[in-house]
Amino acid sequence: GQQVMQIPQYQHVQEGEDFTTYCNSSTTLSNIQWYKQRPGGHPVFLIQLVKSGEVKKQKRLTFQFGEAKKNSSLHITATQTTDVGTYFCAGQNDYKLSFGAGTTVTVRA
Amino acid sequence: DAGVIQSPRHEVTEMGQEVTLRCKPISGHNSLFWYRQTMMRGLELLIYFNNNVPIDDSGMPEDRFSAKMPNASFSTLKIQPSEPRDSAVYFCASSLRMPNSPLHFGNGTRLTVT
């Protein structure tokens, strides 16, 4: 079945630095979605990428969808303490949304 | 928009007891999902309903788990009998339509089975 792998599992970042989390699917996806879950909270939708090679930005967050529609990345610049949480990618085929294991981000002030 | 509403927020029960988790999706959403989250296994899809009909229940662990959606505004996930390994956070999520719509998650139910 469809599997979505996400790395790294943990990311410890100095405030102000950049980091990237990567997502890879074993199958071609119709779209990929990204979610953020704060500690003790629930996943909250951030963005959806549909087109091959698509790039979208939300302030300091840049999302990319690979040309083959099998991988994606999230790059955060100038990390802030508000960026703390777990970032999940979720790859979709038909109705099925398969979540990666998530990247848990902690920030050193 | 009140969002997806789940109850209870926390449930502590003894092994062997029946547990019922409840979910009210966002009005107008025709897709509903139950997910389970644990440290070991991450977010797992348990069951998916479309227009109140179960479409995919392949993620339901075993016969002890059952889910219903009697109408568009209510769903339940039942575990009978519960076991300690069922301890997890259970999320309900709804979506306007599938595919290509984001999921809106409820706050979850943290279940502890002792």
Contacts between the chains, C-beta under 8 A, distances in Angstrom:
chain1	res1	chain2	res2	distance
A	30	B	99	5.9
A	30	B	100	7.1
A	31	B	99	7.2
A	31	B	100	5.9
A	33	B	102	6.1
A	33	B	103	7.7
A	35	B	103	7.8
A	41	B	107	7.7
A	42	B	91	6.1
A	42	B	105	4.2
A	42	B	106	6.6
A	42	B	107	5.5
A	42	B	108	5.4
A	43	B	43	7.3
A	43	B	91	7.4
A	43	B	103	7.5
A	43	B	105	5.1
A	44	B	105	7.2
A	45	B	102	3.9
A	45	B	103	6.6
A	45	B	104	7.1
A	48	B	100	7.2
A	48	B	102	6.2
A	50	B	100	7.0
A	88	B	43	6.9
A	90	B	103	8.0
A	92	B	99	5.6
A	92	B	100	7.3
A	93	B	99	7.9
A	94	B	98	7.7
A	94	B	99	6.0
A	95	B	31	7.1
A	95	B	48	6.1
A	95	B	50	7.1
A	95	B	55	6.7
A	95	B	56	7.3
A	95	B	98	4.1
A	95	B	99	5.7
A	96	B	45	7.1
A	96	B	48	7.6
A	96	B	56	7.1
A	97	B	33	7.9
A	97	B	45	7.3
A	97	B	103	6.6
A	98	B	45	7.6
A	99	B	42	6.3
A	99	B	43	4.2
A	100	B	42	7.7
A	101	B	42	4.8
A	102	B	42	6.6
A	102	B	43	7.9
